[in-house]
């Protein structure tokens, strides 16, 4: 049976959000799920929100899982309802995402009722993440891979915890392979400003991590 990736996630400290902010962030999530499905029209993937502040997604092409998880995170951490915020403004929302990779059988319109090791890895790890303060995790049947990415993603958390809203915005577009000049047009900023934000966001090590994950997925999860 082919391995797939299951993403389980929830908004961090969502009980502290006011009703308007929570509704707005959930709309951001729903919109991003549609963006991702349109972005990869030839890939089998689907997402659903449940329990008010949580989501689950299935991605059959495991090579895409980490990049998509990070794209979802940057969409959330880029959210603001205030115009002309200072460039170093701290994100008002954040998300925790657990990626489980393994065999599974699922129903596209009933992910909550689906099962298999990928679902189990994803769900169980999400529960552990809450108690350990982790924001991104990958769990597979391979202990060596798990150990490697536990270290990598701990460093990723350390980087993303320092992001401003501006950093999140730039990384969001970089994940989607936008060039600096294209991002500058999207955000109405100079290319020099975008380059500065890219460096401040730690894009170079993040890019290396995404490529490392893709290589591992290609060799072990097909």
JOGIFEN-V579274 format. One record per backbone hydrogen bond with DSSP energy under -0.5 kcal/mol. CO is the residue of the C=O (numbers start at 1). NH is the residue of the N-H. Records with the same first field share a line. If there is no record, write none. Layout:
CO = NH / NH
This chain:
2 = 104
4 = 102
5 = 59
6 = 8 / 100
7 = 57
8 = 98
9 = 55
10 = 96
11 = 14
13 = 16
14 = 17
18 = 22
19 = 23
20 = 24
21 = 25
22 = 26
23 = 27
24 = 28
25 = 29
26 = 30
27 = 31
28 = 32
29 = 33
30 = 34
31 = 35
32 = 36
33 = 37
34 = 38
35 = 39
36 = 40
38 = 41
40 = 43
43 = 45
44 = 60
46 = 58
48 = 56
50 = 54
51 = 53
53 = 11
54 = 50
55 = 9
56 = 48
57 = 7
58 = 46
59 = 5
60 = 62
61 = 64
62 = 65
64 = 68
65 = 69
66 = 70
67 = 71
68 = 72
69 = 73
70 = 74
71 = 75
72 = 76
73 = 77
74 = 78
76 = 79
79 = 92
82 = 85
86 = 89
87 = 166
89 = 165
94 = 12
96 = 10
97 = 137
98 = 8 / 100
99 = 139
100 = 6
102 = 4
103 = 117 / 118
105 = 115
106 = 108
107 = 110
110 = 113
111 = 114
115 = 105
116 = 120
117 = 121
118 = 122
119 = 123
120 = 124
121 = 125
122 = 126
123 = 127
124 = 128
125 = 129
126 = 130
127 = 131
128 = 132
129 = 133 / 134
135 = 97
137 = 99
139 = 101
141 = 143
142 = 146
143 = 147
144 = 148
145 = 149
146 = 150
147 = 151
148 = 152
149 = 153
150 = 154
151 = 155
152 = 156
153 = 157
154 = 158
155 = 159
156 = 160
157 = 161
159 = 162
160 = 163
163 = 91
164 = 168
165 = 169
166 = 170
167 = 171
168 = 172
169 = 173
170 = 174
171 = 175
172 = 176
173 = 178
174 = 177
179 = 183
180 = 184
181 = 185
182 = 186
183 = 187
184 = 188 / 189
190 = 194
191 = 195
192 = 196
193 = 197
194 = 198
195 = 199
196 = 200
197 = 201
198 = 203
199 = 202
202 = 206
203 = 207
204 = 208
205 = 209
206 = 210
207 = 211
208 = 212
209 = 213
210 = 214
211 = 215
212 = 216
213 = 217
214 = 218
215 = 219
216 = 220
217 = 221
